[in-house]
Amino acid sequence: MTTTEIINSALELSAKERNEIIHRILDSLNIKTLSNAKSMARYAEMYDVMCSLLGEETLPVKCRKAEYVRARQVIAYAMRMEGYTYMQIGNAVGLDHSSITHLCNNMETALSLPKMYKDDVRLYDAFRERLRDKGE
């Protein structure tokens, strides 16, 4: 089982169980995978914030329903703005880097045209506010 598969499996667990698994993974990693481990840990933190914001216990990893795609889009864009590469974000999310590029480009478009993409912008703003409130 790859690290990404382990992380995706962990996303189906409670926050406490997820954090325990992530810390076990981080403890077992070597120097070569440290940057990916950091991006996966950051994704897990953002995932928890998004779940609480949407009132969901988990977010389906591969679901195409608009609200879940929008949630992944916001998380991917926020991680990109924090300096993570498309590849690091893709590894953490379980998507190809080109899919992450597409999500980030969509979010940039939404932020540049807020009247057309009210739901996207509203979710992004609420997400960033929750992250700030959490002290991140």
C-alpha positions in Angstrom: 0.0 0.0 0.0 1.4 3.4 -1.0 1.6 6.4 1.3 -1.2 8.1 -0.7 -3.4 5.1 -0.4 -2.9 5.0 3.3 -3.7 8.7 3.6 -6.8 8.3 1.4 -7.9 5.4 3.7 -7.3 7.5 6.7 -9.6 10.2 5.3 -12.5 7.8 6.0 -11.6 7.7 9.7 -12.3 10.1 12.5 -10.0 13.1 13.0 -8.3 11.4 16.0 -7.7 8.2 14.1 -6.5 10.1 11.0 -4.0 12.1 13.1 -2.7 9.0 14.7 -2.1 7.3 11.4 -0.5 10.4 9.9 1.9 10.7 12.8 2.8 7.0 12.4 3.5 7.6 8.7 5.6 10.7 9.5 7.6 8.8 12.1 8.4 6.1 9.6 9.5 8.3 6.7 13.0 9.0 5.6 14.5 12.4 4.5 13.7 11.8 0.8 9.9 11.8 1.5 9.8 14.6 4.1 8.4 17.3 1.8 5.6 14.9 0.7 5.0 14.0 4.3 4.6 17.7 5.2 2.2 18.3 2.3 0.1 15.3 3.3 0.0 16.4 6.9 -1.0 19.9 5.8 -3.7 18.5 3.5 -5.0 16.4 6.4 -5.3 19.6 8.5 -7.0 21.5 5.7 -9.3 18.5 5.1 -10.4 18.6 8.7 -11.2 22.3 8.5 -13.2 21.8 5.3 -15.1 18.9 6.8 -16.1 21.0 9.8 -17.0 24.0 7.5 -19.3 21.8 5.3 -20.7 19.9 8.3 -19.5 16.6 6.9 -17.6 13.9 8.7 -15.7 12.9 5.5 -15.3 14.2 1.9 -15.5 11.5 -0.8 -12.1 11.4 -2.5 -13.2 10.7 -6.0 -16.8 12.1 -6.0 -17.7 14.5 -8.8 -20.5 16.2 -7.0 -20.1 19.9 -7.3 -19.8 20.7 -3.6 -17.0 18.1 -3.1 -15.1 19.2 -6.3 -15.4 22.8 -5.0 -14.0 21.7 -1.6 -11.0 19.9 -3.2 -10.5 22.9 -5.4 -10.3 25.3 -2.4 -7.9 23.0 -0.5 -5.7 22.6 -3.5 -5.6 26.3 -4.2 -4.9 27.1 -0.6 -2.0 24.7 -0.5 -0.6 26.1 -3.7 -0.7 29.6 -2.2 1.3 28.2 0.7 4.0 27.2 -1.7 3.4 23.5 -2.3 4.1 22.1 -5.8 1.3 20.7 -7.9 3.0 17.3 -7.5 3.1 17.5 -3.7 -0.5 18.6 -3.6 -1.5 15.8 -6.0 0.3 13.2 -3.9 -1.5 14.4 -0.8 -4.9 14.6 -2.4 -4.6 11.4 -4.5 -4.9 13.1 -7.8 -2.5 13.7 -10.8 -0.6 16.9 -10.8 -2.4 18.0 -14.0 -5.8 17.7 -12.1 -4.4 19.9 -9.4 -3.3 22.4 -12.0 -6.8 22.4 -13.4 -8.4 22.8 -9.9 -6.1 25.8 -9.1 -6.7 27.4 -12.5 -10.4 27.1 -11.9 -10.1 28.7 -8.4 -8.0 31.6 -9.9 -10.7 32.2 -12.5 -13.4 32.1 -9.7 -11.5 34.6 -7.6 -11.0 36.9 -10.6 -14.7 36.9 -11.4 -16.4 36.8 -8.0 -19.8 37.8 -9.2 -20.0 34.8 -11.6 -18.5 32.3 -9.0 -20.2 33.4 -5.8 -20.3 29.9 -4.3 -16.7 29.2 -4.9 -15.5 32.6 -3.6 -17.8 32.3 -0.5 -16.5 28.8 0.3 -12.8 30.0 -0.2 -13.3 33.0 2.1 -15.0 31.0 4.8 -12.3 28.3 4.6 -9.5 30.9 4.9 -11.2 32.5 7.8 -11.6 29.1 9.6 -7.9 28.4 9.0 -7.0 31.8 10.5 -9.3 31.2 13.5 -7.6 27.8 14.0 -4.3 29.7 14.2 -2.7 28.4 11.0 
